[in-house]
Every structure is written in C-alpha cells, then in structure tokens.
Amino acid sequence: MSNLSNLIQERNIKALILDMDGVITNTAGLHAEAWKKLCDSFLRQRSEQDGKSYEPFDLKEDYQAYVHDVPRLDAMRNFMASRGITLPEGNPNDSVGTNTLVGLGERKDYYFHELLKQNGVVVFDDAVKYVKEQQQKGMKTAIVSGSRNCLTILRRAGLDRLFEVRVDKVVANELKMKSKPAPDIYLEAARQLGVDPKQTAVFEDTAGGVEGAKAGGFGLVVGVDRSFVQERLESKGADTVIKGFTAELKEKVAPSLDS
C-alpha cells in the first residue's frame, strides 16, 4: 500500500478536493502561451510608442514569478511593473481593445479561448482514473479552480460530470470569496460536499494552493509535483508529495499462464 493510501486510511478521509489545472488538466501551457502572445504584442506596441526596449515575456520565468496561481489583474499589474510600466485599472466593461489592466485581461482570455479551440485540453489520465476509483469506494469528490474558464475546460475535456461539486472563480466571485492562499474555495467545496475539512484531503500543485489548504485545517494536504517543485510544496506544509497518480492506481493483475 502506498504512503498516500495509508494516510487516507489513517486520517479517516471521506472526501477529496482536487485543484483542476496541474492536477486534473494541463492547461498551464495554454495560459502561458496566451500571456506571452498578449504581453509581447503589448510591449512591442509600447516600445514603438515610447522608444524604449522591453524584455519579452519569458514562458517559464515570468509565468512562474508573476502569473501562475495569481488573480489575473494582480498578475497583469505585477508583470507590467516588472517592465517598469504602470497601467490604469480600467473598469469591468473594458473591451479586449482597451489598454487597461481589465482590457488586457479580457484580451488574454480571448487568446486563451482561441488556443483552447486549436489545441484542446490535455488531461492527466492517471488523475481521472484515480478519482473514479476513489468514487467507487464511496469517496466524495470536488474540483476547485482559480479560473473563470473552469467549466469550459471541463466540458471540452468531457469531465464536467465527474465531480459532485465545482468551486471556481465564477462561484468565488458570486460569494465574494478571497483567492488562494486564502482557504475560502476549499472550505466552500467541503461545505457543499457536506464533509468536515478534517476528514477531507486536498490535492494541489502550487505552493499557494498548499498554503491555502493548510490554512483551512484540512485533514490531509497532498502536493502533486509534476514540475519539480517538491521542495516548495513541502515548505508550505504538504503532508506528502506525489509525482502523479499512477502508483496509486489499483494494479492490474496479470493473467496466470495456467488459465
């Protein structure tokens, strides 16, 4: 029995809450590409306007430093500040053509949906199999996400009926909940599932997510390390870190040669 299975039994876990991006789906690559397309085109335009040269968006460094797991307006503000640019906030009605933080955010979303149509959604099959196996054992399951596009992504991946509960950015905005590393979305998912956080395991792939789950007092916080961030996940208090779900799946017994 794996370490994770042992912990789930020992801590009497009755429900699983899984983050979408990085645990169930791999849309981080599409988000990063959309951010690069947006930022590079804006920086080129800005460069022509004020005669300065700006460093293009780095898919790895800038995405990790400013964007991943950060609310979109904050991410936009932080990235632009890293290039010495201050932009007006704008208002919720700003269109994709407006060079405000809100307008650029809308444009980034437009690029993301275009990429989603072209490329589809990459799903981590091991995670989906694991969720289905756990559901067969009677485990309750919820999916959480900091994205407004959560339902669109799940539908494209054919996973919109897999989870009993979904708490994403749309739900968080409606209920005026704080973003990670606040524990709000996890606590709301547990509430909707009707389970005690102490009997619930949270699966997260980012330091901010692990921090939020720990702050919520969840019985088990599992770091999912698909991109060499084990130390960061452990530093925020992950109870255990797994590379993926393959080792957790029921082993298929090979047929005997006698039969």
Salt bridges, closest charged atoms under 4 A:
ASP19 OD1 - LYS180 NZ 3.14
ASP40 OD2 - LYS36 NZ 2.60
ASP50 OD2 - ARG46 NE 3.45
ASP62 OD2 - ARG83 NH2 2.62
ASP69 OD1 - LYS180 NZ 3.41
ASP74 OD1 - ARG77 NH1 2.85
GLU89 OE1 - ARG77 NH2 2.69
GLU106 OE2 - ARG72 NH2 3.50
GLU106 OE2 - ARG148 NH2 3.47
ASP109 OD1 - ARG72 NH1 3.18
ASP109 OD2 - ARG148 NH2 3.13
GLU114 OE2 - LYS117 NZ 3.61
ASP126 OD1 - ARG226 NH2 3.37
ASP168 OD2 - ARG166 NE 3.03
GLU188 OE2 - ARG191 NH2 2.78
GLU204 OE2 - LYS180 NZ 2.89
ASP205 OD2 - HIS68 NE2 3.87
GLU211 OE1 - LYS236 NZ 3.47
ASP225 OD2 - LYS243 NZ 2.62
ASP239 OD2 - ARG11 NH1 3.47
ASP239 OD1 - LYS214 NZ 3.37
